[in-house]
Amino acid sequence: MAPPDNEVLWARDVHYAHGRSPALLGVSLGVRQGEILAVTGPRGSGKTTLLNCLSGQLVPDSGEVWFNSMPVHTLTPTSRERLRRDRFGWIGDSPQLVPELTAWENAALPLLLAGTGHRRARRTAMEWLDRLDVLECARKRPAALLQAHRQRIAIARALVHQPDVLFADEPTAPLHRADRAQVLRTLTTAGRSHSITVVLATHDAEVSTLADRTLTIVDGRESDPSNAAACSLSA
Ligand SMILES: Nc1ncnc2c1ncn2[C@@H]1O[C@H](COP(=O)(O)OP(=O)(O)OP(=O)(O)O)[C@@H](O)[C@H]1O
């Protein structure tokens, strides 16, 4: 089945089990370009597994995942890796930075890997570090930084190449309460101003207020399949 034209990311009846432990039991969704979708639900409901399937890190046991006209679920591992590197950004719940690189080098990594010149990559990385209020950390290595600063640098790295889709899995988990609102605002503002589609998994109901729509997952299923986040299966 072909995905609807107006949706940048589209999934239909996705099932996934971790070994014998079922995590997704038929999730469908569609996200338009520049839209911010919050995926909420209790712990263990399947949010991380869903983001992993949507971003091509996991291949669903059954069902389909499309990015534009690309069937992510049938791509080879190499093509999925390229897709993740070139078109997607990922922020997890703990920053995974390269310890040998400085903060700005970490933030610039996607650009440097894509062949952008050193000077331009540095300038763009610095701009994102500034937006995220960690410019003063630019020359430091991760070990010398607070966890909250490291997470902001990981966020800069996820946005620096202006991905089509940003997947954020509990991105504010390592931050203090005071930091959370600002980082979330920066994320959603960046998404809106650069037309980046954002899929944001959280069990913090407050985050939903910043999103355009919310999809609630309970026990691997949409809690209300008739809600607005259900994909247009009419295609
Ligand atoms: N690597 C794994 N091996 C076995 N079971 C797993 C694995 N990862 C997740 N699960 C199980 O799959 C189900 C969904 O987990 P998932 O991490 O996707 O939920 P989640 O909603 O993201 O949870 P949380 O809010 O705690 O991050 C849970 O029952 C979990 O225990």
The ligand as a Gaussian input file, in Angstrom:
#p B3LYP/6-31G(d) Opt

LIG

0 1
 N       15.757000      -5.117000      24.450000
 C       14.610000      -5.590000      24.964000
 N       14.486000      -6.904000      25.263000
 C       13.334000      -7.407000      25.772000
 N       12.240000      -6.674000      26.002000
 C       12.312000      -5.349000      25.725000
 C       13.489000      -4.754000      25.194000
 N       13.257000      -3.419000      25.002000
 C       11.994000      -3.216000      25.399000
 N       11.427000      -4.369000      25.832000
 C       10.050000      -4.535000      26.327000
 O        9.176000      -4.051000      25.314000
 C        8.119000      -3.305000      25.893000
 C        8.126000      -1.891000      25.329000
 O        9.331000      -1.235000      25.759000
 P        9.698000       0.234000      25.294000
 O       11.065000       0.535000      25.831000
 O        9.494000       0.353000      23.846000
 O        8.601000       1.087000      26.083000
 P        8.630000       2.634000      26.468000
 O        7.219000       3.076000      26.412000
 O        9.611000       3.362000      25.655000
 O        9.119000       2.586000      27.977000
 P        9.878000       3.746000      28.818000
 O        8.900000       4.838000      29.016000
 O       10.242000       3.051000      30.092000
 O       11.078000       4.150000      28.020000
 C        8.308000      -3.369000      27.397000
 O        7.538000      -4.422000      27.890000
 C        9.781000      -3.658000      27.549000
 O       10.035000      -4.368000      28.736000

